[in-house]
């Protein structure tokens, strides 16, 4: 069995302490010792090392009677790095910026004209939201397929689209840019802070201005060989594409029961193939339907499938895609800054 060398052991201990500060906020040295199980000298060394690296700082003192180093509270240097999440729609771009601790520090939205220079428009929105800071990492969510190896995207239907949007934007910003499918990012947000928290297996059916799905299995997002996992909008029912059956004009006047009858066709396809145990109804239509719609779909699904499956409405407030983009950017930035 291979054991960690001293350099690796220090890196593991440092990341453990940083993750605790992210989760719990400022902590004292004794609290870090209790939570990590590390010795007093080891914790003292890592505190000095992280302070010297500009990653943590003294954030105050406890109310202990005995003043001294052990009474100091240590917290993350939140401004050490900032990240940007981008939700690129067919009619607008929305940006959120957060510091390395996950605190929102800025936002911006801009409409898309008929023939925009997407790189310039997105870069301008990021600069506005970031207040002039250069973000450490940018994650951009967009409709369409993102190839998991090349990072290049298919035509998303966004005005001014270009398949090399990620590399071109990275060159313009001077920061790494990762493109990800919008529904995948929504699923990440639901997994981390929404209706799928604590679940390793689930499927998200996204019902908004487009229809799609995202799949989590064994705690991991599954993209497929070419980024096409979850494209349920292409399924045909009665000779019609599911995305057409679910278009806003086609479902606007449906009663909740009839709407559930239509939704369950796509949900059953996901359950029959994947057996995820949980299906989340996301996007504007899923959120608006709430628990009642989820219950109607679950009732119909139970009559069709032998696999026990829970159905829930999406649980993330606000812009789910943008939330997933920021969370993903934070993961990437922390892995780089904290390593």
C-alpha positions in Angstrom: 0.0 0.0 0.0 1.4 3.4 -1.1 1.5 6.1 1.6 1.4 9.8 1.0 4.8 11.6 1.0 5.1 14.7 3.2 4.3 17.1 0.4 1.1 15.2 -0.5 0.1 14.9 3.1 0.4 18.6 3.6 -1.7 19.2 0.5 -4.4 16.8 1.8 -4.4 18.5 5.2 -4.5 22.0 3.7 -7.5 21.1 1.5 -9.3 19.5 4.4 -8.9 22.7 6.4 -10.0 24.9 3.5 -13.1 22.8 2.8 -14.1 23.0 6.5 -13.7 26.8 6.4 -15.9 26.8 3.2 -18.5 24.7 4.9 -18.6 26.2 8.4 -17.1 29.7 8.2 -14.3 31.0 10.4 -12.8 28.5 12.9 -10.2 28.6 15.7 -7.2 26.4 15.7 -8.7 24.1 18.4 -11.8 23.7 16.3 -9.7 22.8 13.3 -7.9 20.2 15.4 -11.1 18.7 16.7 -12.7 18.6 13.2 -9.7 17.2 11.4 -8.2 15.0 14.0 -4.8 16.5 13.3 -2.2 17.3 15.9 -1.5 20.8 17.4 1.8 21.2 15.5 0.3 20.0 12.2 -2.6 22.5 12.5 -0.3 25.3 13.5 1.9 24.6 10.5 -1.0 24.5 8.0 -2.4 27.7 9.4 0.9 29.5 8.9 1.2 27.9 5.4 -2.3 29.0 4.3 -1.8 32.5 5.7 1.5 32.8 3.9 -0.2 31.7 0.7 -2.9 34.3 1.0 -5.7 31.8 1.3 -6.8 32.4 4.9 -6.6 35.4 7.3 -7.5 36.3 10.9 -11.2 36.9 10.8 -11.7 37.9 14.5 -11.5 36.4 17.9 -13.6 34.2 20.0 -15.1 35.3 23.3 -12.7 33.2 25.3 -11.3 34.7 28.5 -7.8 33.6 27.6 -6.5 35.7 24.7 -3.9 34.2 22.4 -3.4 32.4 19.1 -5.9 29.7 19.9 -8.6 32.3 20.4 -8.2 33.7 16.9 -10.7 32.9 14.2 -9.3 32.0 10.8 -11.4 32.5 7.7 -11.0 32.3 3.9 -9.7 35.3 2.0 -12.9 35.5 0.0 -11.4 37.9 -2.5 -8.5 35.6 -3.4 -10.3 34.7 -6.6 -13.7 35.4 -8.3 -15.6 33.2 -10.8 -18.3 34.0 -13.3 -21.3 31.8 -14.3 -23.1 32.6 -17.6 -26.6 31.5 -18.7 -26.8 32.2 -22.5 -30.3 32.2 -23.7 -31.7 32.8 -27.2 -32.9 36.3 -26.2 -30.5 37.4 -23.5 -27.3 36.6 -21.5 -27.3 36.5 -17.7 -24.1 36.6 -15.6 -23.5 35.9 -11.9 -20.1 36.5 -10.2 -19.0 35.1 -6.9 -15.9 35.2 -4.7 -14.0 32.0 -3.9 -16.1 31.6 -0.7 -19.3 31.4 -2.8 -20.6 34.9 -1.9 -22.4 36.6 -4.8 -20.6 39.8 -5.7 -22.3 41.0 -8.9 -24.7 40.2 -11.7 -25.6 41.5 -15.1 -28.1 40.8 -17.9 -28.1 42.0 -21.5 -30.6 41.4 -24.3 -29.4 39.7 -27.5 -29.9 41.7 -30.7 -30.7 39.9 -33.9 -27.0 39.5 -35.0 -24.8 40.0 -32.0 -21.1 39.7 -31.6 -21.5 37.1 -28.9 -17.9 37.2 -27.7 -18.0 41.0 -27.2 -21.5 40.9 -25.7 -20.7 38.2 -23.1 -17.4 39.7 -22.2 -19.0 43.0 -21.6 -21.7 41.5 -19.4 -19.0 39.6 -17.4 -16.9 42.8 -17.0 -20.0 44.6 -15.7 -20.9 41.9 -13.2 -17.3 41.5 -12.1 -16.8 45.2 -11.5 -13.6 45.2 -13.6 -12.0 42.1 -12.0 -10.7 39.4 -14.3 -12.5 36.2 -13.2 -10.4 33.2 -12.4 -12.8 30.8 -14.1 -15.9 31.2 -16.3 -18.5 28.5 -16.9 -21.0 29.2 -19.7 -24.3 27.3 -20.0 -25.9 27.1 -23.4 -28.5 25.1 -25.3 -27.1 22.5 -27.6 -24.6 19.6 -27.3 -21.2 20.2 -25.8 -18.7 17.6 -26.8 -17.2 16.2 -23.5 -13.6 15.9 -24.9 -13.3 18.9 -27.3 -15.5 21.4 -25.5 -16.9 22.5 -28.8 -20.7 23.0 -29.2 -23.2 22.3 -31.8 -25.5 25.0 -33.2 -27.6 26.1 -30.2 -30.0 28.4 -32.0 -28.6 31.4 -30.2 -28.2 34.4 -32.5 -24.6 35.0 -33.5 -23.6 31.5 -32.5 -20.1 30.2 -33.2 -18.9 26.7 -32.4 -15.6 28.0 -31.0 -17.4 30.4 -28.6 -15.5 29.0 -25.5 -12.0 29.4 -26.9 -12.8 32.8 -28.4 -14.2 34.1 -25.2 -11.3 32.7 -23.2 -8.9 34.6 -25.4 -10.9 37.8 -25.0 -11.1 37.5 -21.2 -7.7 36.1 -20.5 -9.3 33.4 -18.3 -10.3 29.8 -18.8 -13.9 29.3 -20.1 -15.8 26.0 -19.9 -18.9 25.4 -21.9 -21.6 23.1 -20.6 -25.1 22.2 -21.6 -27.7 24.3 -19.8 -29.8 21.3 -18.5 -26.6 19.6 -17.2 -25.9 22.8 -15.2 -29.5 22.8 -13.9 -29.0 19.2 -12.7 -25.8 20.2 -10.9 -27.7 22.9 -9.1 -30.5 20.6 -8.1 -28.0 18.0 -6.9 -26.0 20.5 -4.8 -28.7 22.7 -3.4 -32.1 21.6 -4.7 -34.5 18.7 -4.9 -31.8 16.1 -5.6 -29.6 16.9 -2.6 -28.3 13.7 -1.1 -29.3 11.6 -4.0 -26.7 9.7 -6.2 -29.1 8.8 -8.9 -31.8 11.0 -10.5 -32.9 12.4 -13.8 -34.0 15.9 -14.5 -36.7 16.6 -17.1 -36.2 20.2 -18.2 -39.3 22.0 -19.5 -38.8 25.6 -20.5 -38.3 27.2 -23.9 -36.7 23.9 -24.9 -37.2 20.3 -23.7 -34.3 18.2 -22.5 -33.0 16.0 -19.7 -29.9 15.4 -17.6 -28.8 12.2 -15.9 -26.9 11.6 -12.6 -25.9 8.0 -11.9 -23.6 6.9 -9.0 -23.2 10.6 -8.0 -21.9 11.7 -11.4 -23.3 13.7 -14.3 -23.4 11.5 -17.4 -22.9 13.4 -20.6 -22.6 10.5 -23.2 -20.0 9.9 -25.8 -20.8 13.1 -27.7 -22.6 15.1 -25.1 -26.0 14.0 -26.2 -27.2 12.1 -23.1 -30.7 13.2 -22.1 -31.9 14.6 -25.5 -35.5 13.3 -24.9 -36.9 16.1 -27.0 -36.0 14.1 -30.0 -38.2 11.1 -29.0 -41.3 10.6 -31.1 -44.8 9.9 -29.8 -47.7 9.5 -32.2 -45.4 10.7 -35.0 -44.5 13.9 -33.3 -41.3 15.0 -31.6 -41.7 15.2 -27.8 -40.3 18.8 -27.9 -43.1 19.8 -30.2 -45.7 18.1 -28.0 -44.3 20.1 -25.0 -44.0 23.5 -26.7 -45.6 26.3 -24.8 -48.3 26.8 -27.5 -49.2 23.1 -27.4 -49.6 22.8 -23.6 -50.8 26.3 -22.7 -54.5 25.3 -22.5 -54.1 21.8 -21.1 -55.7 20.8 -17.8 -53.1 19.6 -15.2 -54.2 16.0 -15.7 -53.8 16.2 -19.5 -50.4 17.9 -19.1 -49.3 15.1 -16.7 -50.4 12.6 -19.3 -48.1 14.2 -21.9 -45.1 14.7 -19.5 -45.2 11.0 -18.3 -44.4 9.8 -21.9 -40.9 11.4 -21.7 -40.5 10.5 -18.0 -41.3 6.9 -18.6 -38.6 6.7 -21.3 -36.1 7.9 -18.8 -37.2 5.6 -16.1 -37.5 2.5 -18.3 -33.9 2.9 -19.5 -32.1 4.4 -16.5 -34.2 3.4 -13.3 -33.0 6.6 -11.6 -35.3 6.3 -8.6 -36.0 10.1 -8.7 -37.2 12.3 -11.5 -37.2 16.1 -11.1 -39.5 18.3 -13.1 -37.5 21.4 -13.8 -37.6 24.5 -15.9 -40.4 27.1 -15.8 -43.1 24.6 -16.5 -41.9 22.1 -13.9 -41.5 24.7 -11.2 -44.9 26.3 -12.0 -46.6 22.9 -11.7 -45.2 22.3 -8.3 -46.1 19.4 -6.0 -49.5 18.9 -7.7 -48.1 18.3 -11.1 -45.3 16.1 -9.7 -47.9 14.0 -7.9 -50.0 13.6 -11.0 -47.0 12.5 -13.0 -45.9 10.1 -10.2 -49.4 8.5 -10.1 -49.4 7.9 -13.9 -45.8 6.7 -13.9 -46.6 4.2 -11.1 -49.2 2.6 -13.4 -46.7 2.2 -16.3 -43.4 1.3 -14.6 -42.5 -1.5 -12.1 -39.5 0.5 -11.0 -40.4 2.6 -7.9 -39.7 6.3 -8.8 -40.2 9.4 -6.9 -41.2 12.6 -8.8 -40.4 16.1 -7.4 -40.7 19.6 -8.6 -37.4 21.5 -9.0 -36.2 23.0 -5.8 -33.7 25.7 -6.8 -35.0 29.2 -6.5 -34.2 31.7 -9.3 -32.1 31.0 -12.3 -31.2 27.3 -12.0 -28.9 27.2 -15.0 -26.9 30.2 -13.7 -26.7 28.7 -10.2 -25.2 25.5 -11.7 -22.7 27.5 -13.8 -21.5 29.4 -10.7 -21.2 26.2 -8.6 -19.3 24.5 -11.4 -17.0 27.5 -11.8 -16.3 27.5 -8.0 -15.4 23.8 -8.1 -12.9 24.4 -10.9 -11.4 27.5 -9.3 -11.1 26.0 -5.9 -9.3 22.9 -7.3 -6.8 25.3 -8.9 -6.4 27.9 -6.1 -6.5 25.5 -3.2 -4.2 22.8 -4.6 
